[in-house]
Amino acid sequence: MRALLPAILVLGVTQIIGYGTCYYAYAILAPAVGLEFAVPAELLFGIFSGALLAGGLASPYLGKLMDRIGAARLMAIGSLAAAALLFGLAASPNIYVFGTLIVLLEIVGVMILYNAAFATLAQLGGSKTRRAITYLTLIAGFASTLFWPLTGWLLEEIGWRMSYLVFALLHLGIALPLHLWLAHHASGRHATATPSSAGVPVPETAALSGKAGRIAFIAVALSFALSNLVAASFAVHLVSTLQMVGLGATAYLLAMVMGPAQVLVRLTDAVFWKALHPLTVAIIGATSLPLSALCLLLGQPSIGAAIAFAALFGFGQGLESIVAGTVPLVLFERSRYGELLGKLSAARLVLGASAPFAFAAMIALAGLNAALIALIVIGAVAILPLVVLRARLRTSGRLHALPMA
């Protein structure tokens, strides 16, 4: 694990930059963009939903590319492309150019965010990959905590255009050099190893295959997709949701609870849940998401309920990030890890792409409480496939026969 520490730290920094600039900043900057271009907020969130959909559709192809040329190399290319697109956003003359660049940015995001980082660790980490993924998500959990207030401050001080310019410089000046170093560090291993040995040297026969593998993949994909629909709704609208329940200016501070909650639950996973199967961790994470919405629904406008909402959402979001990498790592073929991550991401993002727009539209049509109830129901349904899959594997004696790397 010590040999992996530099790679984990490098990826932690670049994931904070990547998620902060390509994901969390959008909701803060969107109102100012809409004001300048004279377009409603619903259109801007519709553009973002379409961009997430495009990223999801591109994920399987880019996942194969990670397996073929090395994920770290693809991350370096993605950093350069992200910088160019962010420079373009800063200079957008109209909503059409702005929207097109946002779509391209979310496609490029697949090359620089968790999927690529997890694949990089798998190609470097051997049997330590699962722990390395957990440690990486511990660091990256600070992305929202840092970038929500940072983006708000930049918006007030220099405006949305200069904010995107600053983000471009972060990719060009920090993320790109770090990814180039990582690509150089990883190139020798990727070039001299087969795909299976580059990932984790556990025999492929340990993985689920045939009909059992297909059923398991469908169950995992369905659960991840439904949970992501809930998570994506709150991730984009967390601050505005807290403002809508009457918490005003304190919404920013309360929303920041999510980041430490993510870190806390990931630390718990790293220290206390080492022996838990990733499917069990996935069930805990999936349960936290509807519980967070239930707390806000029943307790608003209480500050305590808002803190519970943000914390539970942070727990769910934090574990979701881990299990997105560890569940396919222990269930399916290691030689196709990047490709399988891409397919699961496609399932999550294709369904979740509509979440920011649908959540905003439902609030406008039926009110916040109705929107929260809908997310509670969806989140509860998302738990069921994982529970059934775990029960089937336990009954067949395969649950703990599967690798736990």
Salt bridges, closest charged atoms under 4 A:
GLU36 OE2 - ARG161 NH2 2.66
GLU333 OE2 - ARG336 NH1 3.44
GLU339 OE2 - ARG336 NH2 3.27
GLU339 OE2 - LYS343 NZ 3.28
